[in-house]
Amino acid sequence: MKRSAWVLYLFEDKDKNEIFKIMEFKTIKELSYVIDTEPSIISNWYHGLINPRGILKNCVLVQSIPVD
């Protein structure tokens, strides 16, 4: 079974020059709980369906690739 994770890079500002924190989550739902944003908004933003809003303007989200 594939085990991938979501890695959130949180930057200090919108310019995304300095990383404030890096966090790893198993699911989008876990991520949504921590940043207090609906999972559907995070998913739509990740897939490029909507523009970033709120804290997402200071974030980059990547899905890690499992190495097995």
C-alpha positions in Angstrom: 0.0 0.0 0.0 1.3 3.4 -0.9 2.1 5.7 2.0 2.4 9.3 0.8 2.3 12.4 2.9 1.4 16.1 2.4 4.2 18.5 3.2 3.3 22.1 3.9 5.9 24.8 3.7 4.8 27.8 5.6 6.6 31.1 4.8 6.9 34.3 6.8 5.3 36.4 4.1 3.7 36.3 0.7 7.0 36.7 -1.1 8.0 33.2 0.1 11.6 34.1 0.7 12.1 32.7 4.2 10.6 29.4 5.5 8.9 29.8 8.8 7.9 26.1 9.4 7.7 22.8 7.5 4.9 20.4 8.6 4.0 16.9 7.4 0.5 15.5 7.4 -1.0 12.1 6.4 -4.2 13.6 5.1 -5.6 16.9 3.8 -8.1 16.7 6.7 -5.3 16.8 9.3 -3.8 19.7 7.5 -7.2 21.5 7.4 -7.6 21.1 11.1 -4.2 22.7 11.9 -4.5 25.7 9.6 -8.3 26.1 10.2 -9.3 25.9 6.6 -11.9 23.6 5.0 -10.4 20.5 3.3 -12.2 21.3 0.0 -10.6 24.7 -0.1 -7.1 23.2 0.4 -7.7 20.5 -2.2 -9.1 23.0 -4.8 -6.1 25.4 -4.2 -3.6 22.5 -4.5 -5.2 21.5 -7.8 -5.2 25.0 -9.1 -8.9 25.4 -9.2 -9.0 28.5 -6.9 -6.6 31.2 -6.0 -4.9 31.1 -2.5 -6.8 32.8 0.3 -5.9 33.6 3.8 -3.0 31.6 5.2 -2.7 29.7 1.9 -1.1 32.8 0.4 2.0 32.1 2.6 2.1 28.3 1.8 3.4 25.8 -0.6 1.9 22.3 -0.5 3.5 19.2 -2.0 2.6 15.6 -1.9 5.6 13.4 -1.1 6.3 10.4 -3.3 6.6 7.1 -1.4 9.9 5.3 -1.9 9.5 1.5 -1.8 
